[in-house]
Amino acid sequence: MTLLDRSLSIGDVWPLTLNLAVSTMVHSTVLTLQPPDIDLIDMAGGFIRFEDFDNAATNTLLNIMPFIKAESVMQIIDLMVARMLSFESLSDAASMSDASSCLAVLTKGFSTMSHDNDDTRTKALSVLDVLSRWKEGNAHVFAFDSDLSQTQDYWSTVSVNNQMLSFMEYAVSHLSVHLNSSQWDFIMCALVAWIQTLTDSSSNVLHSLIVQSFCCKVSDLLSSICLCMENIVPLQIEAFPANLISEWIEFFSESAFSSLMVLYIQLLDDVKSTSELNANQDTMLRSLGTAMCHCPTRLLKDHNLEGKLIADQVTSLPVEMQTLMNHLSPMLMLPERSIQLTAFTLLHKFVGTLSEYDESIKDDEDIMSRSPPHALMDVIETCGVVTEHVLDGLKIGEVMVIEPYIDEYRYTMGYLLTWQLVLDFFKGAKAELKAMYASYLRDSNQMTCLLNHLFNLMPEIPIVQLEDLLTTQSPQNKLSSTKNLFAAEFNNCVKDEPSIVELQHLACIVYYHALQTTPALVRQWCNDQDRRAVAVIDKFTSKYVSPALSSQELQSIQEKNVQFDNMTIRVRIGAAEVIATYTVEEFSMELVIKLPANYPIGMITVDIGKRIGIAKTQWRNWMLQLTTFLTHQNGSIVNGLALWKKNVDKRFDGVEECMICFAVIHGTNYQLPKQQCKTCKKKFHSSCLYKWFNTSNNSTCPLCRNLF
């Protein structure tokens, strides 16, 4: 009784102390299978003890609400709804404070009740209608389209707006299918107006505690609406107003994110000059970052950020895309995990399409290599210096554990996240451009550094307790099963805390995607290692990565049911084989592709099956070409087969082979023979001819020996 009395009479920290004491008591009774038998309202002396409704009473109610009986909660809700209906004018700080307290208690009360109860749902929706009527009769209460620092009754106004935001967030999260058209319009219009207020108050966001709390509430409401539009509305479209999705996409989301994007970038520019963020600023940036992660790709590309170009930055990107890259990419190096993951999520939305701007250079034979976006490579170089220093002296297979909340963790996290983006970019490119990007990554030694670092960051045994990946769960709800880090989805929740396992998990994911996206580069790197390192790489990859990777590859071919004009492909998953049958006119040939146990580190073998009308020398030549394509191209098996088929098709179309490599299409840069000898008239691939001139130390034709 003493705690409850002190909580009601003094307030301060006593409501929190009461909450902790009751929570401990309830938890202990659950463990002993004895249901708690307490009635805190009766212990307090009934509802009369809460009639004054001062701060102490409000905070006490908020802290005991989860532990009181459902019928008592409903009585409290009825009292609060009646109190809200009695507010005719919110003209002073006292009435706004009273309204704020009512809303806080209502939000807490409704959140503890079953959302399937019709009576509860009806009362919650009636509160939303009360807020809508407030907007008509007490418009001054709503902090819409204004600078908060210039608002009269500053604290009271922001406080009541925060509680309105919390209640709307509850309504969207739990009652979305029951909201009518006017209620949705009210919520979305209010959201856009509140975001404009944040923009107008941007100079105070990092320095005012109350504005930071307002920013968190606005961001949380935006996140809830986005989750609803993405995950709930499409599955129950008939339960929602007819034009809800179109109105959100065409107007409300555009208005919300166009303003919020500018605000977020401005805040991050201020963060760079701040030595260290306090807990409130960090919480705000986590909420804001979570909301920004829902920004649609089209709105990202159609941003209105201030132009940001860097001298000597070679790029084929349009100005607006380069500006976006230059704003977001440096965020990958900032100390706060939430900012790094927000930047990663936003960049991930469009980085896979950036190679389309390099299409104009793919046929230029003078360009043998091409850098991925310089904004990303600059981050890799900067973070790579720190990562190299941290891992210096370690051999392949020797693991370094990096603790969170230090600079080494931050730069290593940025390094791995940026590499994941580069691999996403690589994956979205066409075969000809992939060859150029692969050449750059190999010649710049960046790929070698990455793979060396990964084998110092990945754990020796990448099997962890699932609870280590589910950091957002409370201890009593964590699961005890294990998970392979190569099979687990990366936790990119912006609000979570960093951990040792997170960095190891990210290293595993980057290695998996490197094997999947750039198998030839990884294979070449492995072949360049000494015997001890090769054994470590081969054993680790075969045991933990290859089974999942080969299974995914084979299932992808089977599910997509890939078909070509004159070639069919089928899969034998149990035997880890792909069978391709090529037919043209009266000729037919069957090729059997066998995946090794250490795929893709090991060599893929190609055997001949049935063949009709094709000379032995010719099919051996084609089989060798397919082996070459599968070994040296950075892509899937289907990509290699498509390249091989294109090569054979050209041969049947009468296109002459290069007389150096004996292929029509070059195995790595995918070009046709175009360099013709003036004497014998034979054509060669540019890269084959260049290699011939270098190795032979002369510039004569490989066939007729005349000067080329």
N, C-alpha and C positions, 0 to 999 in steps of 0.2 A: 504493500500500500504506500509506503514511503516514496518509492520511485514515481508512482503514478501521481501522487499529490504534488510532488516537486515539479514534475513535468507540466501539470496544469497551472500551478501557481507561479512558477519561476520561468519555465520555458528554457531558453538558452540551449545547453547541450543535453538537458535532461530527457527530452523526447527521444533523442538518439540513444541515450543510455537505456531507456525503457525498451526501445525496439530491440536492442542487443540482448537484454535480459530475457524478454519474452521469446525471442527467436531461439535462444539457447535452450530454454525450457521446452518449447514445442519440439525442437529437434531431438532432445533427449527422450521425450515421451514417444516419438515416432520410432526411435531405435529400440525401445522396450515394448513396442507394439501396444502401448496404452494411449488411447486418444486423449488429447488435452481437454481438460474440463475447466475452462476459464471463461468468464464473461467480464471483459474489461470495462464495458459500459456500466454494468451494475456495480462493479468494484469502485468506479469513479463517483457513483452516486446518481447514476442515470443521466439522461440527455440534458438535464437542467444545468449540469456542470459545464456544458459547452455553449450555453446560450450567449455568453458575452462575446464569444467568437473572436477573441484577441489572438495575437501571434502565438501565445503559449498553447491555447486551446486548438488552434489550427494545426500547429506542428505536432501536437500530441495525437490528434485524429489521423494525420497523415502517417504517423509511425506505427499506430496500433491497428490501422485498417486491415492489413493482411491477416490479423489474428482474431478478429471478432466475428461473431456469427453472421450468416448471410442476411437473416431478417433484420439484424441491427444495422447492417450496411444499407439495406433498402430504406430503413427509417431515416438514416442520415442523408441518403440521396434525396428522399422526399422533402426533408427540411431544407436542403440546399437549393433544390429546384424552386421551392416556394419563395425562398429568400431572393433568388435571382429574378423571379417574376415581379418582386416588389420594388425593384430598382427602377424608378421612373426617370431619374436624372443622375448621371454620373458626373457631377459638376465639380467635385473637389477631390483632394487626395484621399480623404477618409473613405468616401464611397467607392473610389476605384480600388483601394486596398481591400475593402470588404468584398468587392466583386472578384478580385484576384484570389482571395482566400476561398471563396465559394467554388470557383472553377478548379482550384488545386485539389480540393477535397472531392469534388465530383469526378475528376479524371482518375484520381486514385481509387475511389469507390467503384466506378464502373469497371476499371481494369481488374478488380478482384472478383467480379461477378461473372457468371456464365454468359457468354454472348449469344447463346441460343434461346435465352429466356425472352419471350415477347414483351413482357412488362419492362424489363431492363432496357431492351432495345428501344422501345417507344419513348421512354423517359430520356435516354441519351440523345435521340434525334430531336426531342423537344428542346433540349438545351441548345442544340445547334441552331434551331429556329429562333431561340431567344437572342443568340449572338447576332443573327442576321437582322433582327429588329433593332438591336442596339445600334447597328451600323446606320440605320435610318434615323433614329432619334438622338443618338449620341455619337455622331461621326467623329467628334474631336477626340474620343477615347482611342480610336484606331490610329496607330502610328503609321499612316499611309503616306508614301511619297514625300517624306520630310527628313530633315536632318535632326536626329535624336537629340543632339546637344542643344538645339534651339527650342526643344519641346517644353511646354509649361508642365509643371509637376513631373519632372523628368523620371524619377525613380518609380513613382506610382504608375505612370503611363506605360513604361517599358515592362513593369511587372505584370500588369493586367494583360498586355499583349502577349507576353511569354506564356501566360496560362491559357489564353485563347489558342495560341499555337499548339500547346501541348494537347488540349482537348481535340482540336482538329486532327492532329496526328493520330490520336487514339481512334477517332471516328473513321479515318481513312484506313487504318490498319485492321480494324475489327468489324466495322459496319459498312464497308464499301459497297456491298451488293444491295444494301438497303437505302442508300442515299439517293434522293431524287435529283432531277435535273437542276432545280434551283439551288439545292444544297451544294452540289458539285460546283456550280458557277460561283457561288459565294466563296467556297474554299479556294478555288483556283484564282479568282480575281484578287482575293485577299493575299494569297501567296505572292503573286506578281507585284502587288503594291508594297508588300513588306520587303521584297528583294530590292525594289527601287529605294526604299528607305535605307537599307544597308549600304547601297552604293552611295547615297547622299551623305551617309555618316562614315564613310570609309576612313577618314582621318582619325577617328576615335576607336576603330575596331580593335586595334592592337593594344590600346592603352586604357580602355574603359571596361571594367568587369561586367557592368550591366549590359553594355552593347555586345560584349563577347557572348554572354548568355543568350541574348536575343538572336545573335548570328547562329548559335547552336540550334535553337528552336526552329528557326526558319529553314536551316539546312536539313534538320530531321524531318520536317513536314515535306519538303521537296523530295527527299529520299523515299519516304513512304508512298507518296503519290506515284513516283516513278516505278517502284516495285509493284504497285497495284496495276499500273498500266501495262507493265511488261509481263507479269506472271498471273494475274487474276482475271483481268478484263478479257483477254483473248480466250480463256477457257470457259467463261460464263457470259459471253457477249450479249445474250438475250436478257440478262438480268440488269444490264446497265442502260442508261439513257442512250438513245440512238446515235447521237452525234458526239458522244463523249471522247472517243479516241481521236476522231478527226479534229475536234476543237483543241484537244491537248497538243497534238502534233503540229498543227498549222499555226496556232497562236500562242497558247499559254507556255508550252515548253520552250519555244523560241524566245519569248520575252524573258522567261526566267533565266535560261542558261546564257543568253547573250550578255546580260548584265552581270551575272554571277562569275562568268569566265574572266571578265575584265577585273572585277573585284579581287578574285583569287590571285591573279597574276600580280596585281598591285600589292597585295598583302605579302606575297612571296618576295617581291623586291625589297619590301621593308624588313622582312625576316632576315635577308642576307646581311643586313647591317646591324642586326641584333645579336649580341654576344651569346645569349642563351634565353630560350623561351621559358616562361613560367608555366605552371600546370594548367592554368585557365586558358592561356593562349594555345597550348598544345591540344587541349580538349576541343577548342573551337576549330582549329585547323583539321582535326580528325573528322569532325562532323561536316565541315565544309568540303573536305576532300572526298568523303563518302558520297555526298550529293553530286559533286562534280564527276564522279566516276560513271554516273548515269547519263551524262551529256551525250546526245546522239552524234554519230559520226558526221552527219551532214552539217550540223551546227558548229562542230569543231572546225571543219574546213571553211565554213562561211563565217568565220569569226570577225570581230571588229577590234582586234588588238592593235596597239601601236606598232608600226613597222620596226623590225629588228633584223638588220642584215650585217654581216661581218665581212670586213675587207679580206680579200684573197681567198674567200670561201668559194671554191669551184662547185657549181651546182647547176642542175637542169630543172630544178623545182621552180614553180611559179613563186612570185614574191610572197603571196599570202601563205603558201605552204612552208616556205623557208622561214618566214617569220614565226609561224607556229612551232616549227622544229626548234628554232633558236630560243624561244621562250620556254618550252617544255623540257628539252634535253638537259640543260644545266640543273634542273630540279632533281635529277637522278643522283646528284652529288651532295644534296643538302643533308644536314644531320638528322632530320626527323624522318623516321620510317614512314609516317603517314604521307608526307610530301613525296617521297620516293615512289611509293606504291601508287599514289594518285597520278603522278607523271607517267609511270609505266602503263597504267590502265588506259590513260588517254592516248598515249602514243601507239599502244597496241591496237587501237581501234582502226587506225588508218595506215600504219607503217607498211603493211603487206601490199599496199597498192601503189607505193611511191615509185617502184621500178618502172611503172608505165611512162613516167616522164623521161626515162632513159631510152625509150624505144627508138628514137631517131639515130642513136649511135651504134645500134647492134650490128648494122651492116657495114660499118666503117672498118676496113681491114687494117688500118693504121693504129687502131685502138685495141690493144691486146688485153688490157686489164682496166678495171673501173672500180673506184672506191664506193662502198655503201655510203649512205648519207653522212657527210662530214660532221654534222652536228652530233651524231651518235659516235663516230670514230674518235672525235675529240674527247668525249667523255671516257671512252675506253682507254685512250692513251693516258689521260690524267689519273683515272682510278687505277689503271694498270701499273703505274709507277709505284703507288702505295702497296698494291697487292703483291707486286714483285718483291718489294722490300720485306714485307711480312713473311713471305714464303721462301725467301732466299736461303739457299743451301739445302733445301729438302729434296730428296729423291722422289721419283714417281712411286706412289704407294705409301709414302710417309705422310701422315695426316696431321694437320694443324687445326686445333679447335680455337675458334675466335669468339670471344665473349661479346655480348651485345653492349650497347651504350658507350662504345669507344669509337674513335675515328677509324681504326682499322676495320671494324665491322661495317661502318657506314660506307667506306669506299669499296669494300669487297662486295657489299650488297649492290651498290650502284654499278659496279663492274659486271656482275652476273646479270642483273636486270637489263642492262644495255646490250649485253651479248644475246640475251633472249630476243630482244627487239631486232637485232641484226639478223638473227636466224629467221625470224618472222618475215623480215624484208626479203631475205634470200629465197625463202620458200615461195613467195608471191611472184617471183621473177620468171620470165620465160627462159628456155634452155640456153639460148645464145647469150643472154645477159648473165645467167648464172655462171657461165664459163668465165666471163670477165671478172665478176665479183670474186669467184673462187681463186682466180689468178692473183688478184690483189691481196686477198687474205693470206695466201700462201707466200707470196713474194715479200710482203710486209712483215712476215713472221708473227703476225697477230694470232693466227690460228694455233700455231705451235705453242705460244705463250698461254693461250686459253686452256688448251688440253693439258699442258703441264700443271697449271694451277688447279684444274678440276680434280686431278688425282692427288692433290694435297688438301683438298677441301671436302671431297666426298668421304663419308665414313667407311671404314674397312668392311663393316657389315651394315648395309643400308636397310636394316629392318628395325623399326622403332615401335614403341608402344603408341597405339593410336591416340592416347590421351596427350602425348607430346605434340601432336598436330592440332588437337582441338583445344587451343588455348583459351577460347572464349567460354568453355563450359565450366560450370562450378565443379569443385572436386568430387562432390557426391554423385554427380551425373556422368563423370568421365568413364569411357569404356576401357577395358583392359586388354583388348585384342591387339595383335600386331599388324603392321602395315609395311609393305615394301615402298620405300621412298620413290622408286621409279614408277609405281602404279598409283600413288596417291596424288590427288589434285593439289596444286600449290594453294596455300591459304593467302589470298591477297586482300583479306579484310583490312581496310585502312585503319580501323579503330583498335586492332589487336596490338599486343606488345611484341617486340623482337625476341628471338630466342636462338640458342645455339643450333637446335634442330632445324629451325627455319632456314638458316644459311646453308646447312648441309643439304637440306631438301632442294633448295634452289639450285645448288651445284649439280645435283643428280638430274634435275629437270633439264638444265642446260646441256649436260652431256647426252641425255636421251635425244634431245632435239638436234644436237650436232650430228649424232649418228644417223638420225632419220633424214636430215636435210643436206648434210655435206659428207656422206659416207666415204667418198673418194679422198677428201682431205684428211679425214680421221685415219683412214687406212694407210695413207702415205706417211702420216706422222708416226703411226705405230711401227711401220716398217723401218723407219729411220732410228728407232730406239735400240739400245743394247739388249742382249739376251735376257737379262734379269727383268728389265722394264717391260719387255714384250710379254714375258710370262705373267707378270702382275696384271697388265692390261687385258690380256687374253682370258685369264682366269676370272677376273672381276666381271668383264663384259659378258662372258659365256654364262656365268651363273646368275647374274642379276638383271641383265638388260636384254640379251639376245632372245630369250624365249618370248618376252612380251613384244619386242620389236618385230620379230619374224611373224608372230601370230597376227599382229596388227596389220602387217604388210599383206599377208595372204588373205585375211578376212576383208580387207579393203578392196582387193582385186575381185574377190568373190561377190561382195555386196554391190559393188558398182557395176558388175557385169559388163566390163569394158569390151567393146566390139569395134573392130576396124573393117574397112571395106573388104579386104581380102585376107584377113587374119583373125582367127578366133583364139581366145585365151580361156583356159580353165585351170582350176586349182585342185591340188591334192593336199589338203591341210595336214593330214596325218603323216604324209611322207615329206612335207615341207617342199613341195615341188610346184612349179608353174609350167604348164604345157601350152606352147604356142604353135598353131598350125597355120602356115603361110601357103596360100594357093593363088596361082595366077595362070590362067588358061589351062594348059594340060600339065603344068608343073605343080608339085606339091611337096612340102617339107615340114616335118614336125620337129620342134626343138624342145628339149626337156631341161628346165632350169632348176638346179638343186641348191637350196639355201644351206650353208654350213651351220654347224652348231654354234659358232661364234659370230654369226651374221650381225653386222656387216663388216666386222674386222677381217674375217677370213674371206678367201676367194670364192665367188660363186662359180659353180661348175656348169657347163653347158654340154649336153649330150644330144646326139642326133637320134631321132625316132624314125618314123617312116619317111621315105622320100621317093618321089615319082618324077622321072624325067629330068633329073638334075645330076650333072656329072660329079663324081666323087671329089675332084679338085675344087670345083665351085662350092659345093656345100661345106667342105672343110674351111674354105676361105670365109664363107659367110658365118660359120660357127665361131671362127676366130674373131671376126668383127664384132659379133654379139658379145662375146666374152670381154673384148676390149671396151665396148660401150658400157657394159654393166660394171666394169671395174673402174673406169675413169670418169664416168658421169656422176654428178652430184644430184641425185634424184631417186625416184622409186624404180622398181623393176619395170612397171608399165612405161615409165619415161624412157628407159633403156630399150625396151621392145619397140616403142613408137619410133625412136631414132633409127634403130636397126631396120625396121620396115621401110622407113623413108629412104634409107640408103639403098635397099634392094629395089624399091620401086623406081628410083632414079636410074639404077643400072638397067632395068628392063625398059625404061623410057629412052635408053640410048645415051645417057650422060656418061662420059668417060671417067674412069677412076683416076685418082691421083697416082702417079707412077712411083711415088715414094712410100706411101702408107697403104696403097691398093684399096682405098675406100673412096666412095663418092663424097660422102659427108664426113668432115673431120670429126674425130672422136671426142674432142674437148671443146672446140669453139663453134662446131656445127656449120662451118662454111663449106661452100662448094669450091672445087679447083678452078681458080680464075687466073693464075699467073701462067702465061703461055710462052713457051720457048719460041723465039723467032725462026729458029732453024728447023726443028723437028715438029713443031706445032703442038706438042704435048702440053697438057695443063697440070698445074700442081697447086696444092694448098699453100697459102702464104707462109703459115707457120712451119709446114714441112720443109719448104724451100729455105726458109731462114735457118732452120736447124741443120739442113744439109750444108749450107754455105759455112756455118760455124764449125761443124765437125770435120769437113773436108779441107778447110782452110783455102778454098778457092771459090770462084763464082761461076763455075761451069754447069751446064745442064747435066742432071744425073743420068740422062739417057745418051744423048749424042755427044756430050763432052765439049760442046761449043760454048763460048761465052754467053751467059744468059743476058 
